[in-house]
Amino acid sequence: MVQGIIIPADDKAPLRAATFEKPEDFDRAVDEWAEAVHIPHVGVRMHLNLEGSNRQLSYNRRATFLWWFYIPGVRGEARLLGDIVLVGLAHNEEESADLTIEIRRQLLEPGVYRVRSRERGGGRWHEEPIDRDDYLETVIWATLLMEMSSALEVQIACIGYGGGARKP
């Protein structure tokens, strides 16, 4: 049994926690033919519909930008289509695991996030003046900043969860 999150292609639909009892459950959640895309340094894998383009599934903006943020080499080269299942990546990378508590919290609970940037190679981090209350919307803005200037390093800081702030 694996605990994960479904990222719907419909931007208006909320992300939802899901339990997957067996590998076939991934296929069912993405409307058959699941293929895995790994984001190893974050420890997650995305299950997506391999036939998304042929079946004319909708563009999944939130999942695509999450992928592009952490794997810049695919930015602009490919888009993820249809609903996406996000689960943890097991140590052997062939199996799925539960998402970490931190990732589940970022994606499912209300929080306050801020984008920080600096020139590559060091220097002081500069904080964007706008706080965002959605982690994926913050990821989208951070990815757009990286796309605008390859000279920037970009990170996302959590300013707080729920009503209580915490230091980044």
CYANA upper distance limits for C-alpha pairs under 8 A (distance plus 0.5 A):
  1 MET  CA     19 THR  CA      7.21
  1 MET  CA     20 PHE  CA      6.06
  1 MET  CA     21 GLU  CA      4.84
  1 MET  CA     22 LYS  CA      7.13
  2 VAL  CA     19 THR  CA      6.17
  2 VAL  CA     20 PHE  CA      5.61
  2 VAL  CA     21 GLU  CA      6.96
  2 VAL  CA     87 VAL  CA      7.90
  2 VAL  CA     96 SER  CA      7.49
  2 VAL  CA     97 ALA  CA      6.11
  2 VAL  CA     98 ASP  CA      5.52
  3 GLN  CA     17 ALA  CA      7.81
  3 GLN  CA     18 ALA  CA      6.49
  3 GLN  CA     19 THR  CA      5.19
  3 GLN  CA     20 PHE  CA      6.94
  3 GLN  CA     87 VAL  CA      7.30
  3 GLN  CA     97 ALA  CA      7.84
  3 GLN  CA     98 ASP  CA      5.15
  3 GLN  CA     99 LEU  CA      6.84
  4 GLY  CA     17 ALA  CA      6.35
  4 GLY  CA     18 ALA  CA      5.81
  4 GLY  CA     19 THR  CA      6.68
  4 GLY  CA     20 PHE  CA      7.96
  4 GLY  CA     85 VAL  CA      7.40
  4 GLY  CA     86 LEU  CA      6.07
  4 GLY  CA     87 VAL  CA      5.04
  4 GLY  CA     88 GLY  CA      7.77
  4 GLY  CA     98 ASP  CA      6.64
  4 GLY  CA     99 LEU  CA      6.31
  4 GLY  CA    104 ARG  CA      8.45
  5 ILE  CA     15 LEU  CA      7.21
  5 ILE  CA     16 ARG  CA      6.00
  5 ILE  CA     17 ALA  CA      4.93
  5 ILE  CA     18 ALA  CA      5.99
  5 ILE  CA     85 VAL  CA      6.33
  5 ILE  CA     86 LEU  CA      5.65
  5 ILE  CA     87 VAL  CA      7.13
  5 ILE  CA    104 ARG  CA      8.13
  6 ILE  CA     15 LEU  CA      6.28
  6 ILE  CA     16 ARG  CA      5.89
  6 ILE  CA     17 ALA  CA      6.90
  6 ILE  CA     18 ALA  CA      7.21
  6 ILE  CA     29 ALA  CA      8.30
  6 ILE  CA     83 ASP  CA      7.34
  6 ILE  CA     84 ILE  CA      6.18
  6 ILE  CA     85 VAL  CA      5.06
  6 ILE  CA     86 LEU  CA      6.67
  7 ILE  CA     14 PRO  CA      8.17
  7 ILE  CA     15 LEU  CA      5.57
  7 ILE  CA     16 ARG  CA      7.55
  7 ILE  CA     62 ARG  CA      7.92
  7 ILE  CA     63 ALA  CA      7.12
  7 ILE  CA     83 ASP  CA      6.28
  7 ILE  CA     84 ILE  CA      5.59
  7 ILE  CA     85 VAL  CA      6.76
  7 ILE  CA     86 LEU  CA      7.79
  8 PRO  CA     13 ALA  CA      6.81
  8 PRO  CA     14 PRO  CA      7.79
  8 PRO  CA     15 LEU  CA      6.98
  8 PRO  CA     60 ASN  CA      7.54
  8 PRO  CA     82 GLY  CA      7.52
  8 PRO  CA     83 ASP  CA      4.88
  8 PRO  CA     84 ILE  CA      6.84
  9 ALA  CA     13 ALA  CA      8.43
  9 ALA  CA     58 SER  CA      6.56
  9 ALA  CA     59 TYR  CA      6.62
  9 ALA  CA     60 ASN  CA      4.66
  9 ALA  CA     61 ARG  CA      7.48
  9 ALA  CA     62 ARG  CA      8.17
  9 ALA  CA     81 LEU  CA      7.51
  9 ALA  CA     82 GLY  CA      5.64
  9 ALA  CA     83 ASP  CA      5.41
  9 ALA  CA     84 ILE  CA      7.95
 10 ASP  CA     58 SER  CA      8.20
 10 ASP  CA     60 ASN  CA      7.59
 11 ASP  CA     60 ASN  CA      8.16
 11 ASP  CA     61 ARG  CA      7.86
 11 ASP  CA     62 ARG  CA      7.85
 15 LEU  CA    107 LEU  CA      8.00
 15 LEU  CA    108 LEU  CA      7.29
 16 ARG  CA    108 LEU  CA      7.81
 17 ALA  CA    108 LEU  CA      8.28
 20 PHE  CA     25 ASP  CA      6.07
 20 PHE  CA     26 PHE  CA      7.46
 21 GLU  CA     25 ASP  CA      7.16
 22 LYS  CA     26 PHE  CA      8.29
 23 PRO  CA     27 ASP  CA      7.82
 24 GLU  CA     28 ARG  CA      6.92
 25 ASP  CA     29 ALA  CA      6.64
 26 PHE  CA     30 VAL  CA      6.89
 26 PHE  CA     32 GLU  CA      8.32
 26 PHE  CA     34 ALA  CA      6.80
 26 PHE  CA     47 HIS  CA      7.18
 26 PHE  CA     85 VAL  CA      7.40
 27 ASP  CA     31 ASP  CA      6.42
 27 ASP  CA     32 GLU  CA      4.67
 27 ASP  CA     33 TRP  CA      5.97
 27 ASP  CA     34 ALA  CA      5.32
 27 ASP  CA     49 ASN  CA      8.08
 28 ARG  CA     32 GLU  CA      5.89
 29 ALA  CA     83 ASP  CA      7.95
 29 ALA  CA     84 ILE  CA      8.33
 29 ALA  CA     85 VAL  CA      7.57
 30 VAL  CA     34 ALA  CA      7.00
 30 VAL  CA     47 HIS  CA      7.91
 30 VAL  CA     48 LEU  CA      6.43
 30 VAL  CA     49 ASN  CA      6.04
 30 VAL  CA     82 GLY  CA      7.37
 30 VAL  CA     83 ASP  CA      5.92
 30 VAL  CA     84 ILE  CA      6.66
 30 VAL  CA     85 VAL  CA      7.57
 31 ASP  CA     49 ASN  CA      7.22
 32 GLU  CA     49 ASN  CA      6.83
 33 TRP  CA     48 LEU  CA      8.34
 33 TRP  CA     49 ASN  CA      5.89
 33 TRP  CA     50 LEU  CA      6.06
 33 TRP  CA     51 GLU  CA      7.37
 34 ALA  CA     47 HIS  CA      6.10
 34 ALA  CA     48 LEU  CA      5.62
 34 ALA  CA     49 ASN  CA      5.22
 34 ALA  CA     50 LEU  CA      6.31
 35 GLU  CA     47 HIS  CA      5.86
 35 GLU  CA     48 LEU  CA      5.90
 35 GLU  CA     49 ASN  CA      6.72
 35 GLU  CA     50 LEU  CA      6.12
 36 ALA  CA     45 ARG  CA      6.72
 36 ALA  CA     46 MET  CA      5.97
 36 ALA  CA     47 HIS  CA      4.99
 36 ALA  CA     48 LEU  CA      6.96
 37 VAL  CA     45 ARG  CA      5.98
 37 VAL  CA     46 MET  CA      5.55
 37 VAL  CA     47 HIS  CA      6.90
 37 VAL  CA     48 LEU  CA      8.20
 38 HIS  CA     43 GLY  CA      8.43
 38 HIS  CA     44 VAL  CA      6.67
 38 HIS  CA     45 ARG  CA      4.79
 38 HIS  CA     46 MET  CA      6.83
 38 HIS  CA     89 LEU  CA      8.09
 39 ILE  CA     43 GLY  CA      6.65
 39 ILE  CA     44 VAL  CA      5.85
 39 ILE  CA     45 ARG  CA      6.31
 39 ILE  CA     46 MET  CA      8.49
 39 ILE  CA     67 TRP  CA      7.81
 39 ILE  CA     70 TYR  CA      7.38
 39 ILE  CA     71 ILE  CA      7.53
 40 PRO  CA     44 VAL  CA      6.76
 40 PRO  CA     45 ARG  CA      8.12
 40 PRO  CA     89 LEU  CA      7.75
 42 VAL  CA     70 TYR  CA      8.33
 43 GLY  CA     88 GLY  CA      6.31
 43 GLY  CA     89 LEU  CA      5.51
 43 GLY  CA     90 ALA  CA      8.21
 44 VAL  CA     86 LEU  CA      7.31
 44 VAL  CA     87 VAL  CA      6.16
 44 VAL  CA     88 GLY  CA      4.79
 44 VAL  CA     89 LEU  CA      5.17
 44 VAL  CA     99 LEU  CA      7.57
 45 ARG  CA     86 LEU  CA      6.38
 45 ARG  CA     87 VAL  CA      6.06
 45 ARG  CA     88 GLY  CA      6.47
 45 ARG  CA     89 LEU  CA      6.12
 45 ARG  CA     96 SER  CA      7.97
 46 MET  CA     84 ILE  CA      6.84
 46 MET  CA     85 VAL  CA      5.98
 46 MET  CA     86 LEU  CA      5.11
 46 MET  CA     87 VAL  CA      7.00
 47 HIS  CA     84 ILE  CA      6.24
 47 HIS  CA     85 VAL  CA      5.44
 47 HIS  CA     86 LEU  CA      6.98
 48 LEU  CA     52 GLY  CA      8.42
 48 LEU  CA     80 LEU  CA      7.89
 48 LEU  CA     81 LEU  CA      7.83
 48 LEU  CA     82 GLY  CA      7.64
 48 LEU  CA     83 ASP  CA      7.42
 48 LEU  CA     84 ILE  CA      5.58
 48 LEU  CA     85 VAL  CA      7.16
 49 ASN  CA     81 LEU  CA      7.74
 49 ASN  CA     82 GLY  CA      7.27
 49 ASN  CA     83 ASP  CA      8.34
 49 ASN  CA     84 ILE  CA      8.26
 51 GLU  CA     55 ARG  CA      6.40
 52 GLY  CA     56 GLN  CA      6.41
 52 GLY  CA     57 LEU  CA      5.59
 52 GLY  CA     80 LEU  CA      8.48
 52 GLY  CA     81 LEU  CA      5.92
 52 GLY  CA     82 GLY  CA      6.87
 53 SER  CA     57 LEU  CA      6.78
 53 SER  CA     81 LEU  CA      7.60
 57 LEU  CA     81 LEU  CA      6.03
 57 LEU  CA     82 GLY  CA      5.48
 58 SER  CA     81 LEU  CA      5.92
 58 SER  CA     82 GLY  CA      5.70
 59 TYR  CA     79 ARG  CA      7.42
 59 TYR  CA     80 LEU  CA      6.68
 59 TYR  CA     81 LEU  CA      5.00
 59 TYR  CA     82 GLY  CA      6.71
 60 ASN  CA     64 THR  CA      6.53
 60 ASN  CA     79 ARG  CA      8.01
 60 ASN  CA     80 LEU  CA      6.10
 60 ASN  CA     81 LEU  CA      5.65
 60 ASN  CA     82 GLY  CA      6.39
 60 ASN  CA     83 ASP  CA      7.38
 60 ASN  CA     84 ILE  CA      8.32
 61 ARG  CA     65 PHE  CA      6.62
 61 ARG  CA     80 LEU  CA      8.07
 62 ARG  CA     66 LEU  CA      6.75
 62 ARG  CA    136 LEU  CA      6.66
 62 ARG  CA    137 GLU  CA      8.02
 62 ARG  CA    140 ILE  CA      7.85
 63 ALA  CA     67 TRP  CA      6.73
 63 ALA  CA     80 LEU  CA      7.22
 63 ALA  CA     84 ILE  CA      7.43
 64 THR  CA     68 TRP  CA      6.61
 64 THR  CA     79 ARG  CA      6.18
 64 THR  CA     80 LEU  CA      5.74
 65 PHE  CA     69 PHE  CA      6.38
 65 PHE  CA    136 LEU  CA      8.46
 65 PHE  CA    139 VAL  CA      7.25
 65 PHE  CA    140 ILE  CA      6.02
 65 PHE  CA    143 THR  CA      7.29
 66 LEU  CA     70 TYR  CA      7.05
 66 LEU  CA    136 LEU  CA      7.44
 66 LEU  CA    139 VAL  CA      6.78
 66 LEU  CA    140 ILE  CA      7.74
 67 TRP  CA     71 ILE  CA      6.29
 67 TRP  CA     72 PRO  CA      8.43
 67 TRP  CA     74 VAL  CA      8.50
 68 TRP  CA     72 PRO  CA      5.63
 68 TRP  CA     73 GLY  CA      8.07
 68 TRP  CA     74 VAL  CA      6.62
 68 TRP  CA     75 ARG  CA      5.36
 68 TRP  CA     76 GLY  CA      8.42
 68 TRP  CA    143 THR  CA      7.48
 69 PHE  CA     75 ARG  CA      8.33
 69 PHE  CA    139 VAL  CA      7.17
 69 PHE  CA    140 ILE  CA      8.22
 69 PHE  CA    142 ALA  CA      7.93
 69 PHE  CA    143 THR  CA      5.77
 71 ILE  CA     75 ARG  CA      7.78
 74 VAL  CA     78 ALA  CA      6.79
 86 LEU  CA     99 LEU  CA      8.28
 87 VAL  CA     96 SER  CA      6.83
 87 VAL  CA     97 ALA  CA      6.77
 87 VAL  CA     98 ASP  CA      6.41
 87 VAL  CA     99 LEU  CA      5.72
 88 GLY  CA     96 SER  CA      6.13
 88 GLY  CA     97 ALA  CA      4.94
 88 GLY  CA     98 ASP  CA      5.37
 88 GLY  CA     99 LEU  CA      4.72
 88 GLY  CA    100 THR  CA      7.43
 89 LEU  CA     93 GLU  CA      6.31
 89 LEU  CA     94 GLU  CA      8.48
 89 LEU  CA     95 GLU  CA      7.21
 89 LEU  CA     96 SER  CA      5.52
 89 LEU  CA     97 ALA  CA      5.92
 89 LEU  CA     98 ASP  CA      8.27
 89 LEU  CA     99 LEU  CA      8.33
 90 ALA  CA     94 GLU  CA      7.51
 90 ALA  CA     95 GLU  CA      5.90
 90 ALA  CA     96 SER  CA      5.73
 90 ALA  CA     97 ALA  CA      5.63
 91 HIS  CA     95 GLU  CA      8.46
 99 LEU  CA    103 ILE  CA      6.91
 99 LEU  CA    104 ARG  CA      6.91
100 THR  CA    104 ARG  CA      6.83
101 ILE  CA    105 ARG  CA      6.48
102 GLU  CA    106 GLN  CA      6.64
103 ILE  CA    107 LEU  CA      6.72
104 ARG  CA    108 LEU  CA      6.28
104 ARG  CA    109 GLU  CA      8.21
105 ARG  CA    109 GLU  CA      5.67
106 GLN  CA    110 PRO  CA      8.22
106 GLN  CA    111 GLY  CA      7.59
106 GLN  CA    135 TYR  CA      6.47
107 LEU  CA    134 ASP  CA      8.15
107 LEU  CA    135 TYR  CA      6.62
107 LEU  CA    136 LEU  CA      7.61
109 GLU  CA    161 TYR  CA      7.80
109 GLU  CA    162 GLY  CA      7.72
110 PRO  CA    133 ASP  CA      6.92
110 PRO  CA    134 ASP  CA      7.40
110 PRO  CA    161 TYR  CA      6.46
110 PRO  CA    162 GLY  CA      5.67
111 GLY  CA    133 ASP  CA      5.76
111 GLY  CA    134 ASP  CA      7.04
111 GLY  CA    135 TYR  CA      7.89
111 GLY  CA    158 CYS  CA      7.79
111 GLY  CA    159 ILE  CA      8.07
111 GLY  CA    160 GLY  CA      6.08
111 GLY  CA    161 TYR  CA      4.50
111 GLY  CA    162 GLY  CA      5.86
111 GLY  CA    163 GLY  CA      8.49
112 VAL  CA    131 ASP  CA      6.71
112 VAL  CA    132 ARG  CA      6.07
112 VAL  CA    133 ASP  CA      5.04
112 VAL  CA    134 ASP  CA      7.49
112 VAL  CA    135 TYR  CA      8.30
112 VAL  CA    158 CYS  CA      6.49
112 VAL  CA    159 ILE  CA      5.78
112 VAL  CA    160 GLY  CA      5.69
112 VAL  CA    161 TYR  CA      6.71
112 VAL  CA    162 GLY  CA      8.34
113 TYR  CA    131 ASP  CA      6.09
113 TYR  CA    132 ARG  CA      5.65
113 TYR  CA    133 ASP  CA      6.65
113 TYR  CA    134 ASP  CA      7.63
113 TYR  CA    135 TYR  CA      6.96
113 TYR  CA    138 THR  CA      7.13
113 TYR  CA    156 ILE  CA      7.15
113 TYR  CA    157 ALA  CA      6.10
113 TYR  CA    158 CYS  CA      5.10
113 TYR  CA    159 ILE  CA      6.01
113 TYR  CA    160 GLY  CA      7.82
114 ARG  CA    127 GLU  CA      7.43
114 ARG  CA    128 GLU  CA      7.00
114 ARG  CA    129 PRO  CA      8.48
114 ARG  CA    130 ILE  CA      7.25
114 ARG  CA    131 ASP  CA      5.55
114 ARG  CA    132 ARG  CA      6.86
114 ARG  CA    138 THR  CA      7.55
114 ARG  CA    156 ILE  CA      6.26
114 ARG  CA    157 ALA  CA      5.74
114 ARG  CA    158 CYS  CA      7.03
114 ARG  CA    159 ILE  CA      7.39
115 VAL  CA    127 GLU  CA      6.54
115 VAL  CA    128 GLU  CA      6.06
115 VAL  CA    131 ASP  CA      8.47
115 VAL  CA    138 THR  CA      7.42
115 VAL  CA    141 TRP  CA      8.36
115 VAL  CA    142 ALA  CA      6.69
115 VAL  CA    154 VAL  CA      7.50
115 VAL  CA    155 GLN  CA      6.42
115 VAL  CA    156 ILE  CA      5.21
115 VAL  CA    157 ALA  CA      6.78
116 ARG  CA    125 TRP  CA      6.44
116 ARG  CA    126 HIS  CA      5.88
116 ARG  CA    127 GLU  CA      4.94
116 ARG  CA    128 GLU  CA      6.56
116 ARG  CA    154 VAL  CA      6.21
116 ARG  CA    155 GLN  CA      5.78
116 ARG  CA    156 ILE  CA      6.60
116 ARG  CA    157 ALA  CA      7.59
117 SER  CA    125 TRP  CA      5.93
117 SER  CA    126 HIS  CA      5.78
117 SER  CA    127 GLU  CA      7.08
117 SER  CA    128 GLU  CA      8.34
117 SER  CA    152 LEU  CA      6.78
117 SER  CA    153 GLU  CA      6.01
117 SER  CA    154 VAL  CA      4.96
117 SER  CA    155 GLN  CA      6.93
118 ARG  CA    122 GLY  CA      7.46
118 ARG  CA    123 GLY  CA      6.91
118 ARG  CA    124 ARG  CA      6.80
118 ARG  CA    125 TRP  CA      5.49
118 ARG  CA    126 HIS  CA      6.60
118 ARG  CA    152 LEU  CA      6.03
118 ARG  CA    153 GLU  CA      5.90
118 ARG  CA    154 VAL  CA      7.28
119 GLU  CA    123 GLY  CA      7.19
119 GLU  CA    151 ALA  CA      6.19
119 GLU  CA    152 LEU  CA      5.14
119 GLU  CA    153 GLU  CA      6.44
120 ARG  CA    151 ALA  CA      6.08
120 ARG  CA    152 LEU  CA      5.90
120 ARG  CA    153 GLU  CA      5.88
132 ARG  CA    137 GLU  CA      7.81
132 ARG  CA    138 THR  CA      6.69
134 ASP  CA    138 THR  CA      6.80
135 TYR  CA    139 VAL  CA      6.73
136 LEU  CA    140 ILE  CA      6.73
137 GLU  CA    141 TRP  CA      6.90
138 THR  CA    142 ALA  CA      6.63
138 THR  CA    156 ILE  CA      7.86
139 VAL  CA    143 THR  CA      6.54
139 VAL  CA    156 ILE  CA      7.92
140 ILE  CA    144 LEU  CA      6.74
141 TRP  CA    145 LEU  CA      6.81
142 ALA  CA    146 MET  CA      6.88
142 ALA  CA    154 VAL  CA      6.91
142 ALA  CA    155 GLN  CA      7.73
142 ALA  CA    156 ILE  CA      7.92
143 THR  CA    147 GLU  CA      6.68
144 LEU  CA    148 MET  CA      6.67
145 LEU  CA    149 SER  CA      6.91
145 LEU  CA    152 LEU  CA      8.30
145 LEU  CA    154 VAL  CA      8.17
146 MET  CA    150 SER  CA      6.26
146 MET  CA    151 ALA  CA      8.45
146 MET  CA    152 LEU  CA      6.66
146 MET  CA    153 GLU  CA      7.68
146 MET  CA    154 VAL  CA      7.23
157 ALA  CA    168 PRO  CA      6.23
158 CYS  CA    166 ARG  CA      8.25
158 CYS  CA    167 LYS  CA      8.37
158 CYS  CA    168 PRO  CA      6.19
159 ILE  CA    165 ALA  CA      6.25
159 ILE  CA    166 ARG  CA      6.13
159 ILE  CA    167 LYS  CA      6.58
159 ILE  CA    168 PRO  CA      6.15
160 GLY  CA    164 GLY  CA      6.25
160 GLY  CA    165 ALA  CA      4.34
160 GLY  CA    166 ARG  CA      5.36
160 GLY  CA    167 LYS  CA      7.94
161 TYR  CA    165 ALA  CA      6.87
161 TYR  CA    166 ARG  CA      8.17
